[in-house]
């Protein structure tokens, strides 16, 4: 197992944590916007009905994927920092 107190390990964990937060926010914002536009009205001469737009469904799937990736990166970075092995006491 690698040295969990090395500068590179701590830097990678911090980058994972801090890059996960904006990804989570971006995914949440896009999913919120796409949610209202997922169903559209399609009107014909006989009347109007609601239909699902395929483009907005793809955007919503991408947004949810981004949201899950953000949560995963944030959780992994947090766990990497908090669950580090104690320093070996070689004196």
N, C-alpha and C positions, 0 to 999 in steps of 0.2 A: 504494500500500500504506500502511496505517496506521502510526502511530508505535508501535513495539513496546516502547518504554521509557516510555510514558505510564502514569500511575497506573491508569487505567481498564483498560487492556490487562492489566497485571499482576494486578489484582484479579480480572478475569474468569477469567484462567488459574488463579489460586489457587482460586477458587470451583469451577471445573470439576474440578480435581484433588481437592479435599477433599470434594466432594459425590459423586464417583465411588466413593470408597472405601466409604462406608456402603451405597451402592446395591449394590456388588459383594458385600459381606458379607450384606446382606439377601437378595439373590437366591440366594447360596450356601446360606444357612441354610434358606430355604423349599424350595429344590430338594432338599436333603438330607432334609427332613421328608417332602416329597411323594413322594420316590422309594420309601420303604418302604411307603407306603399306596396306590401306584398300582395294584397287583394286590390284589384282594380275593377272599375265598372266598364262593361262592354255593352253598348247600346245598339240595338238593331231596330228595324221597323216594327217588330212584334213586342219589343219591350227591352228593359235593361236587366242584366244579370252580373253577378260578381265572378270574376275569373282570377286565377293566380298567374302573375307575371313570372315567366321563367328567368328573366334577367335579375329581378329582385330576389328570387329564391337563391340564385347563385351568389349574389352579393351577401345575402344573409348567411349562407353556409360559410363563405370566406370570413365573414365577421365573427361567427361563432368559433371557427378554427383559430383565428387570431386571439380571441378572448381566452380560449383554453390554453394556447401556447403561452400567453402572458401569465396566466395563473400558474402553469407548470414551471416556468422560468423563475417566477418570484418565489414559489415554494421551494424549489430546488436550491436556489441561492440562499434562502433563509436557513434551510436545513444544513447546507454546507458550512455556514458560519457557526450555527449554534451547536452542531454535533461533531465539532472537531475533536480529535484525540488529544488528551492532555500531553503536555511536553514531557518527554522522557527525562527523568532526573539523573542525568549522568554527571556526577560531580567528581 
